[in-house]
Amino acid sequence: MPDYKTTIGNVEIASLSDGRLRFAPSDFFPDVEADLWEPYREDLTPQGDILMNMGCFLLRSDGKTVLVDTGLGLKSYDLDALETGLLPDVFRAKGINPDDVDIVMITHLHRDHVGWNFTPDGDGWRPTFPKAKYCVPNADWRLFTRRAGMERFAYIQEQVIPLQELGLLELMDGEQTLTSELTALPTPGHTPGHTSLLISSKGEKGIIMGDASHVPAQAQETHWSPRADSKPEQSAETRRELMDRIEKDDALLISGHYPAPGFGRLVRLEGRRYWQALG
């Protein structure tokens, strides 16, 4: 089993899972014909499903502890969750204190990325990471908070809007420096404000993708856009640019939805580009 930790220069990165989701490929990628999956059969279960990790990443940089995304939390909603709500137990098992988190960077405001912003506390909620500032893309904040009254977006009322009320919210516009080694990088398309994280330290680079890519096949098939993309054409262009950049820079491609722990590099084989997990 690959280690759940890796480093990029001076930056330490730990992969932490909140659980796993299951999707039928035809549901997740409705425009991708079944036969096009043939080169990527090993990415599917024997039953032909996509199993998707719900990974979060804890980074230590410049004396700061930064958490990227907070999982789905205790509610599976309408998703086919094989397991969920694991993150607090993972923190305890790894000996990580939530009070030590200085920054929570949210890549975007879909429910499986904000589910542990708050923890149930009696009849209410308390911040899971009480000493952290929560960095949220402004374009997503504007869109999703307008939808908070809709049943489908009730989680925004629980897990997102209270950040502003408690003074924990910092909205991100454009590129934003989190530490001297970590830069929030706008990668729109999946959502209007979708943001990835660029890691650059001691001549080494990596990118935490967020949902700019969901499955390893998209390393080659950058035009495959899932049903959940708000702007599929923009998402495909963003994904192509990211993959090209990662390949050119020989950067680590880090994904919370790829097979855990989600660390890997892009390689070429017979003219095709593949994501190869770190051994």
KAFENDA-V606663 format. One line per field, one symbol per residue. phi: phi as a letter, one per 30 degrees, with the letter a starting at -180 (. if undefined). burial: + if it has 24 or more other C-alpha atoms within 12 Angstrom, else -. Layout:
phi = ???
burial = ???
This chain:
phi = .eddcabbhddcbccbcckbcbbdedddbdccdedddedbeddcdedicccbdccbbcccbhiccbccibididcdhcddcdaaideeddedddiccedddcbcccdacdddbbdcebcebidbbbddbdcccccbddddedddddcdddedcdddddcbededdciccbdcbidbdcbdcbbdbebdkdbecebcbccbahicbabddicdbcbeeddccdddcdedddbeddeddedddddddddddhddccbdcdeddjcabdbcbhiccbccddd
burial = ---+++++--+++++++++++++++--++-------+--+--++----+++++++++++++--+++++++++++++----+-++++++-++------+-++++++++++++++++++++-------++++-++++++++++--++--+----+-+++++++++----++++++--+-++-+++++++++++++++++++++---+++++++++++++++++++++++-++-+-++++++++++--++--++++++++++++++++++-----+++++--
